[in-house]
Amino acid sequence: MKETDIKRVFRENNRLFSENLNSCKGIKVYGEKLIKHKDKELRSWNPYRSKLAAAILSGLIKINISYNSQILYLGAATGTTVSHFSDIAKDGIVYAVENSPIAVKDLLQLSKKRENLVPIMSDANHPDRYNKIVPPVDFLYQDISQRNQTEIFIINISRYLKIDGQGIIMVKARSIDVSIKPKKVYEHVINELRKYKLMIVDSIDISHYEKDHAAIVVSA
């Protein structure tokens, strides 16, 4: 078991773990395994349930998140990946935007123990609706299955990402255009991001875990 280049994230072969928050010792979020490693409690991180875990196991080596990062998460759903971001940025804040009332209820429940989690019920198509809650952030993560997912990512980055910040968009090719091969969709998304002067740091196909998906990492 070794800590990865991402602090508080551990790997053993093809198994991934994040270090649980002290306030959440013994608490599971989605049925994951809890294990002891030296003086730490680790939560197993399922790549079939979390695209970020899939990206890390598919070759994503480094992302600019530290223990005190401010993170904006678009498309937070019920909080699977959100909870692992919360583990990593233990002294930071994760602003979790989700437009489903049912999912937001789960996020609110999760935030009772995870005090660094701020659930926001809103539509990521309209970033100005949460500008009184979300400050400029160090990291922006998006997992939204809409045709205009690239545009949503760009408008939120332009509104919230710090000048030296980093972002990841989980591209769902079939949501953008079912008539085009996924690799062509990824190329199109990359070209659109470059038009907005975003630097492409990495592009990783995660189809082994999530069919027709890729993680594209950008910096401002």
Z-matrix of the N, CA and C atoms (Angstrom, degrees):
N
C 1 1.460
C 2 1.533 1 109.34
N 3 1.349 2 115.75 1 124.36
C 4 1.465 3 119.62 2 179.82
C 5 1.521 4 110.33 3 -131.78
N 6 1.334 5 114.78 4 146.61
C 7 1.458 6 118.72 5 172.72
C 8 1.521 7 107.93 6 -75.08
N 9 1.328 8 116.69 7 136.61
C 10 1.460 9 121.98 8 -179.34
C 11 1.532 10 109.85 9 -81.04
N 12 1.341 11 116.18 10 -178.40
C 13 1.465 12 120.58 11 174.97
C 14 1.524 13 111.43 12 -67.17
N 15 1.334 14 116.45 13 -14.51
C 16 1.464 15 121.16 14 174.06
C 17 1.525 16 106.50 15 -93.22
N 18 1.317 17 116.54 16 112.94
C 19 1.460 18 120.77 17 -175.70
C 20 1.526 19 111.07 18 -58.87
N 21 1.332 20 115.08 19 140.88
C 22 1.466 21 124.60 20 179.36
C 23 1.528 22 112.69 21 73.52
N 24 1.337 23 116.81 22 11.17
C 25 1.467 24 122.49 23 174.09
C 26 1.524 25 107.56 24 -117.19
N 27 1.331 26 116.50 25 130.01
C 28 1.460 27 122.47 26 -175.22
C 29 1.525 28 110.03 27 -121.41
N 30 1.319 29 113.80 28 151.93
C 31 1.474 30 118.63 29 -179.15
C 32 1.520 31 110.08 30 -136.21
N 33 1.322 32 114.60 31 139.22
C 34 1.455 33 121.87 32 171.69
C 35 1.518 34 107.09 33 -135.20
N 36 1.350 35 116.48 34 105.98
C 37 1.458 36 122.21 35 -172.98
C 38 1.533 37 109.47 36 55.62
N 39 1.320 38 118.62 37 -120.76
C 40 1.463 39 120.73 38 -179.98
C 41 1.522 40 112.44 39 -101.44
N 42 1.310 41 115.05 40 25.24
C 43 1.469 42 119.74 41 176.46
C 44 1.525 43 109.18 42 -112.23
N 45 1.314 44 115.13 43 137.48
C 46 1.453 45 121.24 44 -175.76
C 47 1.529 46 109.34 45 -120.75
N 48 1.334 47 115.39 46 147.26
C 49 1.469 48 121.19 47 -178.58
C 50 1.523 49 109.34 48 -142.68
N 51 1.327 50 115.84 49 150.84
C 52 1.468 51 119.82 50 168.00
C 53 1.527 52 107.97 51 -119.42
N 54 1.330 53 115.15 52 151.09
C 55 1.461 54 119.65 53 -178.71
C 56 1.526 55 109.84 54 -78.62
N 57 1.295 56 116.33 55 122.50
C 58 1.453 57 121.42 56 -176.34
C 59 1.531 58 111.45 57 -66.90
N 60 1.330 59 116.03 58 148.55
C 61 1.459 60 120.85 59 174.89
C 62 1.526 61 110.35 60 -66.37
N 63 1.313 62 116.43 61 148.55
C 64 1.465 63 120.23 62 178.36
C 65 1.525 64 111.38 63 -59.54
N 66 1.336 65 115.77 64 -34.27
C 67 1.469 66 120.18 65 -178.28
C 68 1.523 67 112.81 66 -73.80
N 69 1.329 68 116.52 67 -9.63
C 70 1.470 69 120.60 68 -175.13
C 71 1.525 70 112.71 69 -118.89
N 72 1.324 71 116.84 70 16.84
C 73 1.470 72 120.14 71 -179.27
C 74 1.528 73 109.99 72 -55.80
N 75 1.324 74 114.96 73 130.31
C 76 1.455 75 121.03 74 178.26
C 77 1.522 76 114.82 75 82.48
N 78 1.339 77 116.61 76 0.64
C 79 1.470 78 120.57 77 -176.28
C 80 1.529 79 110.54 78 -106.35
N 81 1.332 80 116.25 79 126.73
C 82 1.462 81 121.95 80 175.54
C 83 1.526 82 109.84 81 -95.90
N 84 1.338 83 115.89 82 151.54
C 85 1.471 84 120.90 83 179.25
C 86 1.519 85 111.15 84 -102.10
N 87 1.337 86 117.12 85 -43.79
C 88 1.463 87 120.37 86 -176.83
C 89 1.532 88 111.97 87 -138.39
N 90 1.317 89 115.28 88 33.58
C 91 1.460 90 119.89 89 177.95
C 92 1.505 91 114.53 90 83.64
N 93 1.319 92 117.63 91 13.47
C 94 1.464 93 122.03 92 -179.38
C 95 1.527 94 111.07 93 -69.83
N 96 1.333 95 116.05 94 159.12
C 97 1.459 96 121.05 95 177.51
C 98 1.527 97 109.80 96 -78.83
N 99 1.321 98 115.18 97 144.20
C 100 1.455 99 122.07 98 172.47
C 101 1.523 100 107.85 99 -111.50
N 102 1.340 101 116.88 100 129.30
C 103 1.463 102 119.87 101 -179.73
C 104 1.531 103 109.83 102 -131.24
N 105 1.300 104 115.77 103 155.74
C 106 1.450 105 121.72 104 175.87
C 107 1.523 106 109.43 105 -94.82
N 108 1.334 107 115.95 106 133.78
C 109 1.462 108 121.39 107 175.06
C 110 1.520 109 107.20 108 -136.56
N 111 1.328 110 115.27 109 106.31
C 112 1.467 111 121.23 110 -173.95
C 113 1.532 112 108.12 111 56.92
N 114 1.335 113 117.89 112 -120.38
C 115 1.461 114 119.38 113 -178.82
C 116 1.526 115 112.33 114 -99.77
N 117 1.338 116 117.13 115 15.86
C 118 1.462 117 121.69 116 -175.28
C 119 1.528 118 111.49 117 -112.28
N 120 1.327 119 115.36 118 152.02
C 121 1.461 120 120.46 119 167.66
C 122 1.521 121 107.32 120 -105.14
N 123 1.333 122 116.32 121 124.66
C 124 1.459 123 121.89 122 -178.29
C 125 1.519 124 110.47 123 -110.34
N 126 1.334 125 115.32 124 143.50
C 127 1.469 126 122.57 125 175.86
C 128 1.524 127 109.00 126 -105.67
N 129 1.316 128 118.02 127 127.86
C 130 1.456 129 120.12 128 176.50
C 131 1.534 130 108.98 129 -64.68
N 132 1.336 131 114.83 130 144.30
C 133 1.466 132 121.55 131 -173.22
C 134 1.526 133 107.45 132 -121.62
N 135 1.326 134 115.73 133 105.87
C 136 1.459 135 122.35 134 -170.23
C 137 1.535 136 111.48 135 -82.59
N 138 1.349 137 118.45 136 116.04
C 139 1.466 138 120.35 137 -178.66
C 140 1.527 139 113.71 138 -70.39
N 141 1.331 140 117.00 139 -14.42
C 142 1.464 141 120.29 140 176.34
C 143 1.533 142 111.55 141 -87.34
N 144 1.333 143 115.67 142 -8.80
C 145 1.465 144 121.19 143 176.97
C 146 1.531 145 111.96 144 -111.25
N 147 1.329 146 116.61 145 -16.65
C 148 1.461 147 121.89 146 -175.54
C 149 1.523 148 110.04 147 -135.95
N 150 1.323 149 116.27 148 119.30
C 151 1.466 150 119.99 149 -178.50
C 152 1.526 151 112.70 150 -70.04
N 153 1.319 152 116.75 151 -26.30
C 154 1.465 153 117.90 152 176.03
C 155 1.524 154 110.57 153 -67.65
N 156 1.318 155 116.72 154 -41.50
C 157 1.468 156 119.82 155 174.66
C 158 1.525 157 110.31 156 -61.24
N 159 1.331 158 116.67 157 -41.20
C 160 1.463 159 120.87 158 177.61
C 161 1.523 160 111.06 159 -60.13
N 162 1.333 161 116.77 160 -41.05
C 163 1.469 162 120.66 161 -179.87
C 164 1.524 163 111.10 162 -66.09
N 165 1.338 164 116.72 163 -42.01
C 166 1.465 165 119.93 164 179.65
C 167 1.530 166 110.52 165 -63.04
N 168 1.320 167 116.84 166 -44.11
C 169 1.466 168 120.28 167 179.64
C 170 1.524 169 112.57 168 -72.64
N 171 1.351 170 116.32 169 -16.42
C 172 1.471 171 120.55 170 178.45
C 173 1.530 172 112.86 171 -95.33
N 174 1.337 173 116.37 172 3.07
C 175 1.460 174 118.79 173 173.66
C 176 1.511 175 117.22 174 127.58
N 177 1.323 176 118.07 175 -3.54
C 178 1.462 177 120.21 176 175.96
C 179 1.525 178 108.49 177 -69.81
N 180 1.322 179 115.99 178 115.99
C 181 1.466 180 120.18 179 -172.25
C 182 1.521 181 112.14 180 -95.33
N 183 1.318 182 116.51 181 -44.30
C 184 1.458 183 119.41 182 -171.19
C 185 1.519 184 110.42 183 -137.74
N 186 1.326 185 116.12 184 131.25
C 187 1.457 186 121.39 185 168.36
C 188 1.525 187 107.35 186 -129.43
N 189 1.331 188 115.25 187 147.66
C 190 1.455 189 120.10 188 -172.66
C 191 1.531 190 112.04 189 -84.39
N 192 1.323 191 115.02 190 68.74
C 193 1.453 192 121.14 191 175.36
C 194 1.525 193 107.80 192 -123.29
N 195 1.311 194 115.55 193 131.27
C 196 1.463 195 120.15 194 177.77
C 197 1.522 196 109.59 195 -121.71
N 198 1.314 197 116.16 196 -178.44
C 199 1.467 198 121.47 197 -175.91
C 200 1.528 199 112.76 198 -63.43
N 201 1.362 200 117.62 199 -20.80
C 202 1.465 201 119.52 200 -177.29
C 203 1.527 202 113.03 201 -117.95
N 204 1.322 203 117.40 202 22.36
C 205 1.472 204 121.44 203 -177.27
C 206 1.527 205 112.16 204 -69.30
N 207 1.329 206 114.46 205 147.69
C 208 1.456 207 122.80 206 169.81
C 209 1.529 208 106.36 207 -97.41
N 210 1.336 209 116.98 208 122.15
C 211 1.469 210 121.43 209 -172.58
C 212 1.523 211 109.94 210 -124.78
N 213 1.330 212 115.73 211 134.70
C 214 1.464 213 121.32 212 172.10
C 215 1.524 214 107.70 213 -108.83
N 216 1.318 215 115.70 214 121.87
C 217 1.468 216 122.09 215 -178.53
C 218 1.524 217 107.91 216 -113.99
N 219 1.328 218 116.58 217 119.06
C 220 1.462 219 123.11 218 -179.96
C 221 1.527 220 109.55 219 -104.11
N 222 1.334 221 116.00 220 123.43
C 223 1.458 222 120.52 221 -177.08
C 224 1.511 223 110.72 222 87.67
N 225 1.320 224 115.86 223 48.65
C 226 1.466 225 121.64 224 -170.14
C 227 1.523 226 113.88 225 -70.98
N 228 1.337 227 117.69 226 -20.19
C 229 1.472 228 122.44 227 -178.54
C 230 1.539 229 109.50 228 53.83
N 231 1.332 230 117.45 229 -137.10
C 232 1.469 231 119.96 230 -174.88
C 233 1.525 232 113.29 231 -91.26
N 234 1.338 233 117.47 232 -2.13
C 235 1.456 234 118.86 233 170.22
C 236 1.511 235 118.14 234 108.81
N 237 1.325 236 118.54 235 14.65
C 238 1.469 237 119.97 236 -179.81
C 239 1.526 238 110.87 237 -60.36
N 240 1.326 239 116.99 238 -63.77
C 241 1.467 240 120.21 239 179.81
C 242 1.520 241 111.32 240 -69.31
N 243 1.316 242 116.88 241 -35.21
C 244 1.466 243 121.59 242 176.94
C 245 1.530 244 110.60 243 -52.25
N 246 1.327 245 116.49 244 -43.24
C 247 1.467 246 120.19 245 -177.35
C 248 1.525 247 111.71 246 -63.23
N 249 1.329 248 117.25 247 -33.44
C 250 1.466 249 120.12 248 178.70
C 251 1.526 250 110.80 249 -75.75
N 252 1.332 251 117.58 250 -35.81
C 253 1.466 252 119.81 251 171.04
C 254 1.529 253 109.70 252 -59.18
N 255 1.319 254 116.04 253 -41.57
C 256 1.460 255 121.44 254 178.61
C 257 1.528 256 111.01 255 -60.48
N 258 1.326 257 117.16 256 -39.50
C 259 1.463 258 121.18 257 175.78
C 260 1.529 259 111.38 258 -61.07
N 261 1.332 260 115.72 259 -45.94
C 262 1.472 261 120.88 260 -174.75
C 263 1.523 262 110.95 261 -68.51
N 264 1.335 263 116.36 262 -50.26
C 265 1.471 264 121.29 263 -178.00
C 266 1.529 265 109.24 264 -92.35
N 267 1.319 266 115.56 265 62.63
C 268 1.468 267 120.68 266 -169.38
C 269 1.528 268 113.00 267 -62.99
N 270 1.325 269 117.61 268 -30.84
C 271 1.460 270 121.31 269 179.16
C 272 1.525 271 112.45 270 -108.15
N 273 1.325 272 115.68 271 10.03
C 274 1.457 273 121.05 272 177.78
C 275 1.519 274 110.09 273 -101.87
N 276 1.332 275 115.30 274 -154.68
C 277 1.462 276 120.62 275 177.34
C 278 1.524 277 109.12 276 -139.39
N 279 1.328 278 116.13 277 137.72
C 280 1.457 279 122.58 278 173.65
C 281 1.531 280 107.71 279 -110.36
N 282 1.329 281 116.05 280 112.90
C 283 1.459 282 121.86 281 175.95
C 284 1.529 283 107.21 282 -90.57
N 285 1.319 284 116.81 283 112.91
C 286 1.468 285 121.76 284 -171.27
C 287 1.527 286 110.19 285 -108.26
N 288 1.325 287 116.08 286 106.61
C 289 1.465 288 122.09 287 -178.04
C 290 1.527 289 109.88 288 -94.58
N 291 1.321 290 115.68 289 127.86
C 292 1.464 291 121.82 290 -179.51
C 293 1.527 292 108.21 291 -150.33
N 294 1.342 293 117.23 292 139.62
C 295 1.473 294 119.20 293 -176.76
C 296 1.524 295 114.11 294 -102.82
N 297 1.326 296 117.52 295 1.41
C 298 1.458 297 120.73 296 177.16
C 299 1.527 298 110.04 297 -92.86
N 300 1.337 299 118.28 298 119.97
C 301 1.466 300 120.29 299 179.67
C 302 1.526 301 113.08 300 -59.26
N 303 1.324 302 116.99 301 -35.74
C 304 1.469 303 120.37 302 -179.92
C 305 1.527 304 110.45 303 -65.78
N 306 1.343 305 116.26 304 -44.92
C 307 1.468 306 120.53 305 179.11
C 308 1.519 307 111.12 306 -65.45
N 309 1.325 308 116.87 307 -38.36
C 310 1.467 309 120.38 308 -179.60
C 311 1.525 310 111.09 309 -64.17
N 312 1.327 311 117.86 310 -33.24
C 313 1.465 312 120.53 311 175.23
C 314 1.529 313 110.70 312 -59.32
N 315 1.337 314 115.94 313 -42.07
C 316 1.465 315 119.89 314 177.44
C 317 1.528 316 111.05 315 -64.81
N 318 1.337 317 116.39 316 -40.25
C 319 1.468 318 120.34 317 178.68
C 320 1.528 319 111.17 318 -64.05
N 321 1.315 320 115.93 319 -40.36
C 322 1.468 321 119.70 320 177.88
C 323 1.527 322 111.37 321 -62.38
N 324 1.313 323 115.79 322 -40.66
C 325 1.464 324 120.43 323 177.28
C 326 1.529 325 110.08 324 -63.26
N 327 1.328 326 115.42 325 -42.26
C 328 1.462 327 121.33 326 -179.93
C 329 1.527 328 110.95 327 -62.95
N 330 1.326 329 116.64 328 -37.36
C 331 1.466 330 121.50 329 -175.60
C 332 1.533 331 112.94 330 -72.53
N 333 1.320 332 117.36 331 -12.38
C 334 1.471 333 119.44 332 178.96
C 335 1.524 334 111.36 333 -64.27
N 336 1.321 335 116.28 334 -35.38
C 337 1.465 336 120.77 335 177.00
C 338 1.527 337 112.15 336 -98.62
N 339 1.326 338 115.10 337 -29.77
C 340 1.465 339 120.04 338 -179.51
C 341 1.522 340 108.60 339 -97.78
N 342 1.317 341 115.24 340 90.65
C 343 1.457 342 120.26 341 -172.76
C 344 1.532 343 113.00 342 -72.46
N 345 1.331 344 117.30 343 -10.87
C 346 1.468 345 120.27 344 176.71
C 347 1.530 346 111.95 345 -91.45
N 348 1.312 347 117.22 346 12.06
C 349 1.465 348 122.28 347 179.32
C 350 1.527 349 109.97 348 -110.28
N 351 1.347 350 115.32 349 127.39
C 352 1.471 351 121.49 350 178.91
C 353 1.530 352 108.70 351 -119.35
N 354 1.337 353 118.76 352 99.48
C 355 1.471 354 120.80 353 177.41
C 356 1.533 355 110.71 354 -72.14
N 357 1.328 356 115.68 355 139.86
C 358 1.465 357 121.57 356 179.11
C 359 1.524 358 108.32 357 -134.08
N 360 1.324 359 117.55 358 117.23
C 361 1.456 360 119.34 359 175.91
C 362 1.530 361 108.10 360 -87.24
N 363 1.330 362 115.03 361 107.41
C 364 1.463 363 119.79 362 -177.70
C 365 1.520 364 109.17 363 -163.88
N 366 1.329 365 114.91 364 171.78
C 367 1.462 366 122.77 365 -179.67
C 368 1.521 367 108.50 366 -103.50
N 369 1.334 368 116.57 367 119.77
C 370 1.467 369 121.45 368 -177.40
C 371 1.529 370 112.75 369 -65.09
N 372 1.334 371 117.35 370 -12.77
C 373 1.465 372 120.00 371 173.86
C 374 1.527 373 111.56 372 -67.60
N 375 1.318 374 116.48 373 -17.02
C 376 1.465 375 121.29 374 -175.66
C 377 1.527 376 109.86 375 -127.03
N 378 1.321 377 117.51 376 75.64
C 379 1.472 378 120.75 377 -174.38
C 380 1.526 379 114.47 378 -62.69
N 381 1.310 380 118.33 379 -22.89
C 382 1.463 381 119.68 380 179.10
C 383 1.522 382 112.61 381 -68.01
N 384 1.334 383 116.40 382 -16.80
C 385 1.466 384 119.11 383 -178.59
C 386 1.528 385 113.08 384 -71.24
N 387 1.317 386 117.06 385 -18.63
C 388 1.472 387 118.78 386 178.87
C 389 1.527 388 112.14 387 -120.74
N 390 1.341 389 116.35 388 22.02
C 391 1.467 390 118.79 389 -177.92
C 392 1.524 391 113.64 390 -74.12
N 393 1.317 392 118.07 391 -12.91
C 394 1.464 393 119.93 392 175.58
C 395 1.532 394 111.51 393 -86.35
N 396 1.319 395 115.98 394 -7.40
C 397 1.472 396 121.04 395 179.66
C 398 1.528 397 111.28 396 -108.06
N 399 1.324 398 116.04 397 -42.46
C 400 1.472 399 121.21 398 -172.39
C 401 1.530 400 110.46 399 -97.12
N 402 1.326 401 117.66 400 123.96
C 403 1.464 402 121.90 401 175.39
C 404 1.529 403 110.03 402 -87.34
N 405 1.325 404 119.22 403 179.76
C 406 1.468 405 120.06 404 169.75
C 407 1.532 406 109.55 405 -56.99
N 408 1.329 407 116.13 406 137.22
C 409 1.471 408 120.01 407 -173.63
C 410 1.527 409 111.79 408 -117.79
N 411 1.328 410 114.33 409 160.28
C 412 1.465 411 121.38 410 178.40
C 413 1.523 412 112.08 411 -82.90
N 414 1.335 413 114.98 412 -27.30
C 415 1.469 414 119.70 413 -172.56
C 416 1.521 415 109.16 414 -146.58
N 417 1.331 416 115.67 415 136.66
C 418 1.466 417 121.26 416 178.04
C 419 1.523 418 108.98 417 -126.31
N 420 1.315 419 115.60 418 126.26
C 421 1.467 420 121.87 419 -177.59
C 422 1.523 421 108.61 420 -122.83
N 423 1.334 422 115.79 421 133.56
C 424 1.475 423 119.45 422 -178.82
C 425 1.519 424 111.43 423 -130.47
N 426 1.333 425 114.67 424 133.21
C 427 1.469 426 122.10 425 175.57
C 428 1.526 427 107.17 426 -139.56
N 429 1.328 428 115.31 427 81.40
C 430 1.462 429 121.70 428 -174.46
C 431 1.531 430 109.25 429 -129.48
N 432 1.326 431 116.75 430 128.69
C 433 1.467 432 120.74 431 -177.83
C 434 1.533 433 110.87 432 -98.43
N 435 1.312 434 115.52 433 67.91
C 436 1.463 435 121.35 434 175.57
C 437 1.515 436 109.10 435 -123.99
N 438 1.303 437 115.08 436 154.21
C 439 1.468 438 120.22 437 -178.34
C 440 1.539 439 111.46 438 -58.74
N 441 1.322 440 115.69 439 -35.95
C 442 1.470 441 120.25 440 -177.57
C 443 1.531 442 112.39 441 -96.78
N 444 1.323 443 116.74 442 32.06
C 445 1.464 444 120.76 443 -176.00
C 446 1.525 445 112.67 444 -59.61
N 447 1.330 446 117.73 445 -33.96
C 448 1.469 447 120.42 446 178.76
C 449 1.522 448 110.72 447 -65.37
N 450 1.334 449 116.37 448 -44.04
C 451 1.462 450 120.60 449 179.57
C 452 1.533 451 111.14 450 -63.70
N 453 1.336 452 116.10 451 -40.01
C 454 1.470 453 119.96 452 178.28
C 455 1.526 454 110.00 453 -60.29
N 456 1.316 455 116.02 454 -44.64
C 457 1.466 456 122.06 455 179.74
C 458 1.530 457 110.49 456 -60.27
N 459 1.313 458 116.41 457 -47.13
C 460 1.469 459 121.35 458 -176.78
C 461 1.529 460 111.76 459 -64.23
N 462 1.339 461 117.54 460 -45.34
C 463 1.473 462 118.56 461 -176.84
C 464 1.518 463 111.56 462 -68.48
N 465 1.331 464 117.26 463 -31.18
C 466 1.456 465 119.67 464 177.47
C 467 1.522 466 111.70 465 -75.47
N 468 1.322 467 116.96 466 -36.77
C 469 1.465 468 120.07 467 175.69
C 470 1.523 469 110.24 468 -63.10
N 471 1.330 470 116.54 469 -44.22
C 472 1.465 471 119.94 470 -178.61
C 473 1.527 472 111.28 471 -64.99
N 474 1.320 473 116.32 472 -27.37
C 475 1.470 474 120.96 473 -177.96
C 476 1.525 475 112.86 474 -88.62
N 477 1.331 476 118.01 475 -34.35
C 478 1.462 477 119.67 476 -167.97
C 479 1.522 478 116.68 477 -122.77
N 480 1.318 479 119.78 478 -24.28
C 481 1.467 480 119.36 479 -172.44
C 482 1.525 481 111.28 480 -78.65
N 483 1.333 482 115.49 481 131.98
C 484 1.463 483 120.73 482 176.55
C 485 1.527 484 110.61 483 -64.11
N 486 1.315 485 116.23 484 160.45
C 487 1.463 486 121.70 485 -175.92
C 488 1.525 487 111.80 486 -57.36
N 489 1.328 488 117.33 487 -38.19
C 490 1.468 489 120.53 488 -179.73
C 491 1.533 490 111.96 489 -99.80
N 492 1.337 491 116.38 490 19.34
C 493 1.461 492 120.62 491 -176.42
C 494 1.519 493 114.17 492 -81.63
N 495 1.314 494 114.57 493 175.17
C 496 1.462 495 121.57 494 -178.05
C 497 1.528 496 108.90 495 -135.79
N 498 1.328 497 116.11 496 153.45
C 499 1.454 498 120.37 497 178.95
C 500 1.514 499 112.13 498 -142.31
N 501 1.328 500 115.51 499 158.60
C 502 1.468 501 121.87 500 173.38
C 503 1.519 502 108.36 501 -131.54
N 504 1.318 503 115.79 502 130.34
C 505 1.462 504 120.92 503 170.17
C 506 1.523 505 107.96 504 -112.09
N 507 1.323 506 115.37 505 126.61
C 508 1.458 507 120.91 506 174.09
C 509 1.529 508 107.25 507 -89.16
N 510 1.309 509 115.79 508 103.90
C 511 1.464 510 121.56 509 -173.80
C 512 1.517 511 110.20 510 -82.84
N 513 1.316 512 115.45 511 124.05
C 514 1.456 513 122.21 512 175.93
C 515 1.522 514 107.10 513 -103.31
N 516 1.326 515 116.08 514 97.03
C 517 1.466 516 121.31 515 -170.57
C 518 1.516 517 112.74 516 -57.87
N 519 1.328 518 117.31 517 -42.68
C 520 1.467 519 120.65 518 -174.96
C 521 1.529 520 112.07 519 -69.91
N 522 1.307 521 116.98 520 -20.58
C 523 1.463 522 119.47 521 176.66
C 524 1.521 523 111.18 522 -77.46
N 525 1.326 524 116.36 523 -24.20
C 526 1.467 525 120.85 524 -179.41
C 527 1.520 526 111.02 525 -85.28
N 528 1.345 527 116.93 526 -49.01
C 529 1.472 528 120.23 527 -179.19
C 530 1.525 529 108.99 528 -162.64
N 531 1.320 530 116.40 529 110.11
C 532 1.476 531 120.61 530 -178.19
C 533 1.523 532 112.15 531 -74.52
N 534 1.338 533 117.31 532 -14.44
C 535 1.465 534 120.67 533 -176.13
C 536 1.525 535 113.19 534 -87.60
N 537 1.332 536 117.47 535 -7.27
C 538 1.465 537 122.26 536 -177.17
C 539 1.523 538 109.59 537 -113.66
N 540 1.329 539 116.27 538 143.37
C 541 1.460 540 120.15 539 177.57
C 542 1.532 541 109.89 540 -61.33
N 543 1.324 542 116.69 541 140.22
C 544 1.463 543 120.27 542 -177.11
C 545 1.533 544 114.30 543 -50.14
N 546 1.320 545 118.24 544 -41.78
C 547 1.471 546 119.76 545 -178.83
C 548 1.518 547 111.53 546 -60.97
N 549 1.315 548 117.30 547 -35.69
C 550 1.465 549 121.16 548 177.28
C 551 1.527 550 110.53 549 -67.65
N 552 1.332 551 115.65 550 -37.62
C 553 1.473 552 119.78 551 177.16
C 554 1.528 553 109.72 552 -63.42
N 555 1.333 554 117.03 553 -44.49
C 556 1.465 555 120.32 554 179.60
C 557 1.531 556 110.58 555 -59.98
N 558 1.329 557 116.11 556 -42.48
C 559 1.465 558 120.88 557 179.09
C 560 1.530 559 110.84 558 -62.22
N 561 1.324 560 116.00 559 -41.56
C 562 1.469 561 120.60 560 178.56
C 563 1.532 562 110.62 561 -62.44
N 564 1.329 563 116.59 562 -44.34
C 565 1.467 564 120.66 563 179.34
C 566 1.531 565 110.25 564 -61.29
N 567 1.318 566 116.45 565 -44.55
C 568 1.472 567 120.65 566 179.14
C 569 1.525 568 110.82 567 -59.63
N 570 1.324 569 116.49 568 -43.28
C 571 1.471 570 120.20 569 179.02
C 572 1.524 571 111.33 570 -63.13
N 573 1.332 572 116.95 571 -39.62
C 574 1.461 573 120.60 572 178.75
C 575 1.533 574 110.66 573 -65.27
N 576 1.325 575 116.99 574 -40.15
C 577 1.460 576 120.66 575 179.16
C 578 1.525 577 110.94 576 -65.73
N 579 1.309 578 116.53 577 -38.53
C 580 1.469 579 120.26 578 179.19
C 581 1.521 580 111.75 579 -66.99
N 582 1.327 581 116.51 580 -32.00
C 583 1.472 582 119.85 581 177.10
C 584 1.520 583 111.51 582 -59.17
N 585 1.332 584 115.02 583 -30.08
C 586 1.464 585 120.36 584 -179.45
C 587 1.527 586 111.59 585 -95.57
N 588 1.350 587 115.08 586 22.52
C 589 1.468 588 122.40 587 173.02
C 590 1.527 589 113.47 588 64.34
N 591 1.342 590 116.18 589 25.33
C 592 1.453 591 119.65 590 174.91
C 593 1.534 592 109.32 591 -89.62
N 594 1.310 593 116.12 592 137.02
C 595 1.464 594 120.96 593 178.69
C 596 1.521 595 109.87 594 -86.68
N 597 1.318 596 116.35 595 128.93
C 598 1.465 597 120.74 596 177.81
C 599 1.521 598 108.61 597 -83.08
N 600 1.318 599 116.02 598 114.37
C 601 1.460 600 121.97 599 -178.34
C 602 1.522 601 110.75 600 -86.75
N 603 1.336 602 115.44 601 -39.11
C 604 1.465 603 119.77 602 -177.06
C 605 1.523 604 109.30 603 -162.69
N 606 1.318 605 116.05 604 154.35
C 607 1.465 606 122.44 605 174.10
C 608 1.521 607 107.32 606 -140.13
N 609 1.321 608 116.26 607 120.36
C 610 1.461 609 120.97 608 -172.19
C 611 1.518 610 110.55 609 -128.67
N 612 1.308 611 116.15 610 122.48
C 613 1.463 612 121.79 611 175.83
C 614 1.530 613 108.40 612 -76.33
N 615 1.325 614 116.57 613 123.42
C 616 1.473 615 119.36 614 -179.27
C 617 1.531 616 111.13 615 -111.67
N 618 1.332 617 115.95 616 24.77
C 619 1.467 618 120.99 617 -175.73
C 620 1.521 619 113.75 618 -61.54
N 621 1.318 620 117.09 619 -21.40
C 622 1.474 621 119.66 620 177.11
C 623 1.532 622 110.27 621 -60.38
N 624 1.328 623 115.54 622 -31.30
C 625 1.466 624 120.84 623 -178.55
C 626 1.531 625 112.32 624 -106.63
N 627 1.329 626 116.75 625 -33.80
C 628 1.462 627 122.05 626 -176.18
C 629 1.528 628 107.73 627 -139.01
N 630 1.315 629 116.80 628 107.68
C 631 1.462 630 121.41 629 -172.70
C 632 1.533 631 111.77 630 -58.16
N 633 1.344 632 115.48 631 135.72
C 634 1.464 633 123.33 632 174.63
C 635 1.515 634 113.31 633 60.28
N 636 1.325 635 115.99 634 38.51
C 637 1.460 636 122.25 635 177.26
C 638 1.527 637 110.35 636 -126.52
N 639 1.329 638 115.12 637 149.45
C 640 1.465 639 121.46 638 173.57
C 641 1.509 640 109.23 639 -141.98
N 642 1.330 641 115.31 640 150.33
C 643 1.461 642 122.38 641 174.30
C 644 1.516 643 108.21 642 -103.38
N 645 1.317 644 116.73 643 122.42
C 646 1.456 645 121.21 644 177.48
C 647 1.519 646 108.33 645 -114.75
N 648 1.335 647 114.61 646 121.88
C 649 1.468 648 121.56 647 -177.66
C 650 1.512 649 109.00 648 -101.63
N 651 1.328 650 116.90 649 131.73
C 652 1.468 651 121.19 650 -179.39
C 653 1.527 652 110.01 651 -128.59
N 654 1.321 653 115.00 652 159.14
C 655 1.464 654 120.46 653 169.73
C 656 1.516 655 108.27 654 -127.41
N 657 1.318 656 115.29 655 150.68
C 658 1.467 657 120.36 656 -175.28
C 659 1.535 658 110.25 657 -77.70
